[in-house]
Amino acid sequence: MAVHPVVEQVTNRIIERSRHSRQAYLAHVEAARIKGVQRGALSCTNLAHGFAAFPANDKLKLREQKQPSVAIVSSYNDMLSAHQPFEYFPKVIKEAVREVGAVAQFAGGTPAMCDGITQGQPGMELSLFSRDAIAMATAIALSHNMFDASLYLGICDKIVPGLLIGALHFGHVPGIFVPGGPMTTGISNKEKAAIRQRYAKGEATREELLEGESGSYHSAGTCTFYGTANSNQMLMEMMGLHMPGAAFITPGTPLRDALTRAAAQRAVAISQQGGEYMPIARIVDEKSIVNAIAALHATGGSTNHTLHLIAIARAAGIVIDWTDFDELSKVVPLLTRIYPNGDADVNHFQAAGGPGFVIRELLDAGLAHEDVNTILGHGLRAHCKEPFLDGDKVVWKDLPAQSGDEAVVRPASNPFRADGGLILVKGNLGRAVMKVSAVKEEHHIVEAPALTFDSQEDFMHAYKAGKLNRDFVAVLRFQGPRANGMPELHALTPALANLQDAGYHVALVTDGRMSGASGKVPAAIHVSPEILAGGPLGLVRDGDIIRVDATQGVLEALVPADVWAARKQATADLSASHIGMGRELFAIFRNATSAAEEGAATFPLPSPKDTTVPLHEGVDSGDIMPGSDEDFLIRKNK
């Protein structure tokens, strides 16, 4: 199937825009590959430190340096349900790689925080920057340079992007992502949301709320709604970084363990010693990034990925922006209805067809690139499969031609809506993103007076005092990455939903984040530039008429130009967001972050002036790919 012209156009634009930084990145990767794994050059003292605690047989293999060593980098902790299953994965992995003559070591752990716990709390102001801290922790784990391949164990909001950013800074090392899977289904997400709204109105007790939440979040595994965590898993499938169909198999099951073993043994196969060398730099390229954006749109995925995918691409020397997301959203249809865009959870989605069904539909419709590399080799079609057990081994079979439930997942020929529902809005307030896949059409345009707030607490005080029973646009300021780390503002969702349900025309405009679970209330989020970078959101005053128009992509303060030009930026005392709960440790992140549309990243794009390997003249970044030991940078078509 020919690739859709818009997909082709956006891809080519990204390739051209990224030419110099992508070439620089691949030159960095080549330099690292040429140097090779350090254990071959370590002194005896250094090497002895590297395997001192290893079992005798594994130690012998490392001493001989003939068999690959696989790094395990894990986000395990036993407080968070999504990460608790990773406790026993290293044992499974080590046994699996021994079966194929290799060894594995637990190289290091990374932080893993839960936005579900920190929502509306001071700890949320560490959340976004934890992504780059996780990338740093990944780099530290791999900095011993003892490893020929890596397995990355992570699943939730900032963890997978952070692991991938770290992995891409070791782009010469093959890597596979190993998920833990979602918890089994508890009470419905619709019922949980209803309890939250009743509690916000004062119609449910705290005990009733806790009972409902506990009925939803009840066991090991990820939350079952389609927020950032499960969007992560869909994107790893689409980018070919998972074993096919690994995303949504529940933990503690034989199939989950079989997929983990298969990933471990595949990591050995794609190491240089394994004969099918496939470094992660060769997988994550411009086309795979476009594929990830397409999958995000097709599944109504998390708005957080309008930050994370940009940062991931940046780590690989690829430059994308919200215009790319917007143009792709116009042609990629919504193929799923998973809460908060529907009533089903990810377990229902998996049973109805899952990621493999979506990938196949996008490929068949020409809305994704098939000619990409994955951990299985070349071509994304191999990931349109479903895993099954054959004894204690995993096998993959073709998916049924039809959806198992067209109320949950549909073919591209009969989508839920013709676009992806993620929209770029812009105007004199800056640039922002809106997710409208769960917003009813009658709410796609809101034109109402502004009410400005400088914190979630200010908003909730006004709500509880009955001051918001009116049409308004809530302008929540000083929530950007430089101001306070760009926390999610999901705690506002029940209150805004109640006001909308009461018949008021309401919307949210903010330089903060909303959530992967943002739902039925129109919200223009990630407004960029943020106020502390001179963004015009700081010029809004109470009573200004604000137009939020998702149909035309407009974000405007309807204020006379001369009045607007004469205004000075609002100010706020942000000291309370900079001290306590460890926030002072993150001052360097706040001071060094890029804009939201640049991924809110604290690391630079690869630069040609920093390369240690000459760039190849005349080689397009879209054509560069790692090859043999003799010629790492080659043209695909020669």
C-alpha positions in Angstrom: 0.0 0.0 0.0 1.4 3.4 -1.0 2.0 5.8 1.9 -0.5 8.5 2.3 0.8 11.8 0.7 0.4 13.7 3.9 2.3 11.1 5.9 5.0 11.1 3.2 5.1 14.9 3.2 5.5 15.2 6.9 8.1 12.5 7.0 10.2 14.2 4.3 9.9 17.5 6.1 11.2 16.0 9.3 14.1 14.3 7.5 15.1 17.6 5.9 14.7 19.6 9.1 16.7 17.0 11.1 19.4 16.4 8.5 22.4 17.9 10.4 21.4 16.8 13.9 20.5 13.3 12.7 23.8 12.9 10.9 25.6 14.2 14.0 23.8 11.7 16.2 24.7 8.8 13.9 28.3 9.9 13.9 28.3 9.8 17.7 26.8 6.3 17.5 29.4 5.2 15.0 32.2 6.5 17.3 30.9 4.5 20.2 30.5 1.4 18.0 34.0 1.6 16.8 35.4 1.8 20.3 33.4 -1.3 21.2 32.4 -2.8 24.5 34.9 -1.7 27.1 35.3 -5.0 28.9 37.6 -6.0 26.0 40.0 -3.2 26.9 39.6 -3.1 30.7 42.5 -3.7 33.0 42.3 -6.9 35.0 41.3 -4.9 38.1 38.5 -3.1 36.3 37.1 -6.3 34.8 37.3 -8.2 38.1 35.1 -5.5 39.6 32.7 -6.0 36.8 32.0 -9.7 37.5 33.2 -10.2 41.1 29.7 -11.3 42.3 28.8 -13.3 39.3 28.2 -17.1 39.4 31.2 -19.1 38.3 29.9 -20.2 34.9 28.7 -16.7 34.0 32.0 -15.2 35.2 33.9 -17.6 32.9 31.8 -16.5 29.9 32.6 -12.8 30.6 36.3 -13.6 31.1 36.4 -15.3 27.6 34.5 -12.2 26.1 33.1 -14.4 23.3 29.5 -14.5 24.4 27.2 -11.4 24.7 26.4 -9.8 28.0 22.9 -8.4 28.3 22.2 -5.4 30.6 19.0 -5.3 32.6 17.9 -1.8 33.4 14.7 -1.8 35.5 12.3 0.6 37.1 11.3 -2.0 39.7 9.8 -0.9 43.0 7.2 -2.8 45.0 5.1 0.2 46.0 3.8 0.9 42.5 1.5 -1.7 41.0 2.9 -1.3 37.5 6.5 -1.9 38.6 6.0 -4.6 41.2 5.9 -7.4 38.7 9.5 -6.5 37.6 10.8 -8.0 40.9 11.1 -11.5 39.4 11.9 -10.5 35.8 15.7 -10.6 36.2 15.6 -14.2 37.3 13.5 -15.1 34.2 15.8 -13.1 31.9 19.1 -14.6 33.3 17.8 -18.1 32.9 16.6 -17.4 29.4 19.9 -15.9 28.1 21.9 -18.8 29.7 19.8 -21.2 27.5 21.3 -19.5 24.4 24.8 -19.3 25.8 24.9 -15.7 27.0 24.9 -13.9 30.3 22.8 -11.1 31.8 23.5 -8.7 34.6 21.3 -6.3 36.5 23.0 -3.1 35.3 21.0 -0.6 37.3 17.7 0.7 38.5 15.9 3.9 37.7 13.4 6.0 39.6 9.8 5.4 39.0 7.1 7.7 40.4 3.4 7.5 40.0 1.4 10.5 38.8 -1.7 8.8 40.2 -0.3 9.2 43.7 1.2 12.7 43.2 -1.9 14.2 41.4 -2.6 17.6 43.0 0.3 17.1 45.4 3.7 18.9 45.6 5.5 15.7 44.3 3.8 16.2 41.0 6.2 19.1 40.4 9.0 16.5 40.1 7.1 14.3 37.7 8.0 15.7 34.2 11.6 16.2 35.1 11.8 12.6 36.5 11.8 11.6 32.8 15.2 13.2 32.2 16.4 11.9 35.6 15.5 8.4 34.5 17.4 8.9 31.2 20.4 9.9 33.3 20.0 6.8 35.6 19.9 4.7 32.4 23.1 6.2 31.2 24.7 5.6 34.5 23.6 1.9 34.4 25.2 1.6 31.0 28.3 3.7 31.6 30.3 0.7 32.8 30.2 -0.2 29.1 30.2 -3.9 29.8 27.2 -4.8 27.7 26.4 -6.0 24.2 22.6 -5.5 24.4 20.1 -4.2 26.9 16.6 -5.0 28.2 14.7 -2.0 29.5 12.0 -2.8 32.1 9.6 0.0 32.4 6.0 0.9 31.8 4.5 4.1 33.2 4.3 7.7 32.4 7.8 9.1 32.4 9.6 5.8 32.8 9.4 4.5 29.2 10.3 7.9 27.6 13.2 8.3 30.1 14.5 4.8 29.4 14.3 5.3 25.7 16.0 8.7 25.8 18.8 7.1 27.9 19.0 4.1 25.5 19.3 6.4 22.5 22.3 8.0 24.0 23.8 4.5 23.8 22.4 4.0 20.3 25.1 1.5 19.2 23.7 -0.9 21.8 20.7 -3.1 20.7 17.8 -2.7 23.1 14.4 -4.3 23.7 11.6 -2.9 25.9 10.0 -5.4 28.3 6.6 -4.4 29.8 5.0 -5.8 32.8 1.4 -5.7 31.6 -1.9 -4.2 33.0 -3.8 -5.3 36.1 -6.9 -7.3 35.5 -10.2 -5.4 35.1 -11.8 -4.0 38.3 -14.8 -1.7 38.4 -15.5 0.1 35.2 -13.7 3.4 34.5 -17.1 5.0 33.8 -18.2 4.1 37.3 -15.0 5.3 38.8 -15.3 8.7 37.0 -18.9 9.0 38.3 -17.8 8.5 41.9 -15.1 11.2 41.5 -17.6 13.7 40.1 -20.0 12.9 43.0 -17.2 13.4 45.5 -16.3 16.8 43.9 -19.9 17.9 44.4 -19.9 16.7 48.0 -22.4 14.0 47.2 -20.1 11.0 48.1 -18.1 10.5 51.2 -14.3 10.0 51.2 -14.9 6.4 52.3 -17.1 5.8 49.1 -14.4 7.5 47.0 -11.6 5.4 48.4 -13.7 2.2 48.0 -14.3 3.1 44.3 -10.7 3.9 43.6 -9.6 0.7 45.4 -12.0 -1.3 43.2 -10.4 0.2 40.1 -6.7 0.1 41.2 -6.7 -3.3 42.9 -3.7 -5.5 41.9 -0.3 -5.7 40.3 0.0 -4.2 36.8 -0.7 -0.9 35.2 -3.9 1.1 35.5 -6.3 -0.2 32.9 -7.4 3.2 31.4 -5.7 4.5 28.3 -3.5 7.2 29.9 0.2 7.8 29.3 1.4 4.5 30.7 -0.7 2.4 28.3 0.0 4.9 25.5 3.7 4.2 26.1 3.1 0.5 25.5 1.2 1.1 22.3 4.0 3.3 21.0 6.7 0.8 21.8 4.7 -1.8 19.8 4.4 0.6 16.9 8.1 1.4 17.0 9.0 -2.2 16.9 10.7 -2.1 20.3 8.5 -4.8 22.0 8.2 -8.4 21.2 4.9 -8.3 19.1 1.8 -8.2 21.3 3.7 -7.9 24.6 2.0 -4.7 25.7 -1.2 -5.8 27.3 -0.7 -9.3 28.6 -1.4 -9.3 32.3 1.5 -10.0 34.8 1.9 -13.3 36.6 0.7 -15.4 33.7 2.6 -18.0 31.7 2.3 -16.0 28.5 3.7 -12.9 30.2 6.8 -14.9 31.3 7.1 -16.5 27.9 7.2 -13.1 26.3 9.9 -11.9 28.8 12.0 -15.0 28.0 11.6 -14.4 24.3 12.7 -10.8 24.6 15.8 -11.8 26.5 16.8 -14.3 23.9 16.0 -11.9 21.1 18.4 -9.4 22.7 21.1 -11.9 22.4 20.3 -12.5 18.8 20.5 -8.8 17.8 23.8 -8.2 19.6 26.9 -8.1 17.4 27.9 -11.6 18.5 24.4 -12.9 17.8 24.7 -12.3 14.1 21.6 -10.1 13.6 23.0 -6.9 14.9 20.3 -4.3 15.2 21.3 -1.3 17.4 18.5 0.9 18.7 19.8 3.8 16.7 18.9 1.9 13.6 15.3 1.3 14.8 14.4 4.8 16.0 14.5 7.0 12.9 12.3 9.6 11.3 9.9 7.0 9.9 9.5 5.2 13.2 8.8 8.5 14.9 6.1 9.3 12.4 4.7 5.9 12.9 4.5 6.5 16.7 2.6 9.8 16.1 0.2 7.9 13.8 -0.4 5.3 16.5 -1.0 8.0 19.1 -3.7 9.6 17.0 -5.3 6.3 15.9 -5.8 5.3 19.6 -6.6 8.6 21.1 -3.4 8.5 23.2 -2.0 10.7 25.9 -1.4 14.4 25.3 1.8 13.9 27.3 3.4 12.4 24.2 3.3 15.8 22.5 6.2 16.4 24.9 7.7 12.9 25.3 7.8 12.0 21.6 9.5 15.3 20.8 12.1 14.6 23.5 12.6 11.0 22.3 13.1 12.2 18.8 15.5 14.9 20.0 17.7 12.2 21.7 18.0 10.6 18.2 18.8 13.8 16.5 15.3 14.2 15.0 13.4 17.4 15.2 9.6 17.3 15.3 7.0 19.9 16.4 3.3 20.3 17.0 2.6 21.2 13.4 3.7 17.6 12.5 1.3 16.2 15.1 -1.5 18.4 13.8 -1.1 17.6 10.1 -0.9 13.9 10.8 -4.0 14.1 13.1 -6.0 15.4 10.2 -5.5 12.2 8.1 -5.1 9.5 10.7 -8.5 8.3 11.9 -9.5 7.4 15.5 -9.7 3.6 15.5 -10.3 2.9 19.2 -12.6 3.8 22.0 -10.7 3.2 25.2 -11.4 5.1 28.4 -11.3 8.1 28.7 -12.3 8.2 25.0 -14.8 5.3 25.5 -16.0 2.9 28.2 -13.6 0.0 27.5 -10.3 -0.6 29.3 -7.1 -1.9 27.8 -7.9 -5.5 28.6 -11.0 -5.2 26.5 -8.9 -3.5 23.8 -6.5 -6.4 23.9 -9.3 -9.0 23.6 -10.8 -7.1 20.7 -7.6 -7.0 18.6 -5.1 -4.9 20.5 -2.0 -3.2 19.2 -1.5 -5.6 16.3 -4.9 -4.9 14.9 -4.2 -1.1 14.9 -0.7 -1.5 13.4 -2.1 -3.7 10.6 -4.9 -1.2 9.9 -2.6 1.7 9.7 -0.2 -0.1 7.4 -3.0 -1.3 5.1 -4.4 2.2 4.9 -1.0 3.7 4.0 -0.9 5.7 7.2 2.3 4.3 8.6 5.7 3.3 7.1 6.2 -0.4 6.7 9.8 -0.2 5.6 11.3 0.4 9.1 13.6 -1.7 11.2 12.4 -3.4 14.4 13.9 -5.8 16.9 12.8 -8.6 14.6 14.6 -7.2 11.5 13.3 -5.1 8.7 9.6 -4.4 8.2 6.8 -3.5 10.6 4.4 -6.1 9.2 5.9 -8.7 11.5 4.4 -6.8 14.5 0.8 -7.3 13.3 0.7 -10.5 15.2 -0.8 -11.9 18.4 1.2 -14.0 20.9 0.1 -17.5 22.1 1.6 -20.3 24.2 2.9 -23.4 22.6 4.0 -25.4 25.6 6.2 -23.0 27.5 7.2 -21.2 24.4 5.5 -18.2 22.7 4.4 -18.3 19.1 2.8 -15.6 17.0 -0.3 -15.9 14.9 -2.1 -13.6 12.4 -4.9 -11.6 13.9 -8.4 -12.3 12.8 -9.5 -10.1 9.8 -12.4 -8.6 11.8 -12.4 -6.7 15.1 -13.5 -8.7 18.1 -15.6 -5.7 19.2 -16.3 -2.8 16.9 -17.5 -0.7 19.9 -13.8 -0.8 21.0 -11.6 -1.1 17.9 -12.5 -0.6 14.3 -10.9 -1.0 10.9 -9.6 2.2 9.1 -12.4 1.9 6.6 -15.0 2.5 9.4 -13.3 4.6 12.1 -14.9 6.3 15.1 -13.9 9.6 13.6 -12.0 10.7 10.5 -9.2 12.4 12.4 -7.1 11.7 15.4 -8.7 14.3 17.6 -5.4 16.0 18.6 -5.3 19.6 17.4 -2.8 22.5 17.4 -4.5 25.7 18.4 -2.6 29.0 18.1 -3.0 32.8 18.2 -2.0 35.7 20.3 -1.9 33.4 23.4 0.8 31.2 21.8 0.7 27.6 20.6 -1.0 24.8 22.5 -2.5 21.3 21.9 -6.0 20.1 22.4 -7.3 16.5 22.6 -10.9 16.5 21.5 -11.4 12.8 20.8 -13.6 12.6 24.0 -15.0 16.2 23.8 -18.5 16.5 22.3 -18.8 18.7 19.2 -21.0 21.3 20.9 -18.0 22.0 23.2 -15.4 22.3 20.5 -15.8 26.1 20.5 -15.9 28.1 23.8 -15.9 31.9 23.8 -16.2 33.3 27.3 -14.6 35.7 29.9 -11.3 34.7 31.4 -10.9 33.9 35.0 -7.2 33.7 35.9 -5.7 31.4 38.6 -2.1 30.9 39.6 -2.6 27.4 41.1 -4.9 24.5 41.2 -5.7 25.3 44.8 -6.9 28.8 43.8 -9.2 27.2 41.3 -10.6 24.7 43.7 -11.2 27.3 46.4 -13.3 29.3 43.9 -15.2 26.2 42.8 -16.0 25.1 46.3 -17.2 28.6 47.1 -19.7 28.5 44.3 -17.9 31.3 42.4 -17.6 29.4 39.1 -21.3 28.8 38.3 -21.0 30.7 35.0 -19.5 30.6 31.5 -15.8 31.1 31.7 -12.4 30.1 30.4 -10.1 29.2 33.3 -6.6 30.5 32.5 -4.2 28.6 34.8 -0.9 30.4 34.8 2.7 29.7 35.9 2.4 25.9 35.4 5.1 25.6 32.7 8.4 23.6 33.1 10.4 26.7 34.0 7.8 27.8 36.6 7.2 24.7 38.6 8.1 21.6 36.6 4.8 21.5 34.6 2.6 19.4 36.8 -0.4 17.6 35.5 -3.6 19.4 36.4 -5.9 16.3 36.3 -7.3 17.2 39.8 -9.3 19.9 38.0 -11.1 17.4 35.7 -14.1 16.5 38.0 -14.9 20.1 38.9 -14.7 21.3 35.3 -16.8 18.3 34.2 -19.4 19.1 36.7 -19.7 22.7 35.6 -20.0 21.6 32.0 -22.6 19.0 32.9 -24.5 21.8 34.6 -24.8 23.6 31.3 -22.0 26.1 31.5 -19.6 26.8 28.7 -16.2 26.2 30.2 -12.7 25.5 29.0 -9.2 25.4 30.4 -6.1 27.2 29.0 -2.8 26.6 30.7 0.9 26.4 30.2 0.8 23.3 32.3 -0.1 19.7 31.5 -3.5 18.1 31.8 -3.0 14.4 31.6 -3.0 11.3 29.6 -6.5 10.9 31.0 -7.8 14.3 29.9 -11.4 13.8 28.9 -14.6 15.6 28.0 -13.8 19.3 28.9 -12.0 21.3 26.2 -8.5 22.1 27.3 -5.7 24.0 25.5 -2.6 22.8 27.3 1.1 23.1 27.1 0.7 26.7 26.0 4.1 27.7 24.6 6.0 29.8 25.2 5.2 29.7 28.9 4.9 32.8 30.9 8.4 32.6 32.4 9.8 32.5 28.8 7.9 35.6 27.9 4.7 33.9 26.8 1.6 36.0 26.3 -0.6 34.0 28.7 0.8 36.3 31.3 -1.0 39.3 29.6 -4.5 37.9 30.2 -6.7 39.7 32.7 -9.9 38.6 34.3 -12.8 39.5 32.0 -10.9 39.2 28.7 -12.9 37.3 26.2 -11.0 34.2 25.3 -11.8 32.1 22.2 -10.8 28.5 22.2 -11.8 27.0 18.8 -10.8 23.4 18.1 -12.6 23.5 14.7 -10.3 26.3 13.3 -7.3 25.8 15.5 -7.7 29.2 17.3 -6.4 30.3 20.7 -7.1 34.0 21.0 -7.6 36.7 23.6 -10.2 39.0 21.9 -8.5 42.2 23.2 -7.7 45.3 21.1 -4.2 45.2 19.8 -3.2 48.5 21.4 -4.5 47.4 24.8 -2.7 44.1 24.5 0.6 45.7 23.5 0.5 48.1 26.5 0.1 45.3 29.1 2.9 44.0 31.3 3.4 40.4 32.2 1.7 39.1 35.3 4.0 38.1 38.1 3.7 35.5 40.8 5.7 34.3 43.8 6.8 30.8 42.8 9.0 30.1 45.8 6.5 27.7 47.3 7.0 25.5 44.3 10.8 25.5 44.5 11.3 24.3 48.1 10.3 21.1 49.8 9.5 17.6 48.6 13.0 17.6 47.0 12.0 20.4 44.5 15.1 22.4 45.3 17.2 19.5 43.8 15.4 20.1 40.5 16.3 23.8 40.2 18.9 22.8 37.5 16.1 21.2 35.5 13.8 24.2 35.7 16.6 26.5 34.7 17.8 24.4 31.8 14.6 23.1 30.2 13.6 23.7 26.6 10.1 24.9 25.7 7.2 22.5 25.8 7.1 22.3 22.0 10.8 21.3 22.2 9.9 18.4 24.6 10.6 20.3 27.8 14.0 18.6 27.6 17.2 19.3 29.6 19.6 17.8 27.1 20.8 19.3 23.7 20.3 18.2 20.2 23.3 16.4 18.8 25.5 18.9 17.1 27.8 18.4 14.0 30.6 20.4 15.7 30.7 17.8 18.5 31.2 14.7 16.3 34.4 12.6 16.5 33.6 10.7 13.2 33.4 12.6 9.9 30.0 13.0 8.5 29.5 11.4 5.1 28.9 13.9 2.4 25.8 13.5 0.4 24.2 10.9 2.7 20.6 11.9 3.7 19.6 11.5 7.3 16.7 9.5 6.0 19.0 7.1 4.2 21.6 6.6 7.0 21.5 3.4 8.9 24.0 1.2 10.7 25.4 -1.5 8.6 28.3 -3.9 8.9 31.4 -3.4 11.0 33.2 -2.2 7.8 30.6 0.4 6.8 28.3 1.6 9.5 26.9 4.6 7.5 25.4 3.5 4.2 22.7 4.3 1.8 19.7 2.0 2.0 19.1 1.9 -1.7 22.7 1.3 -2.9 
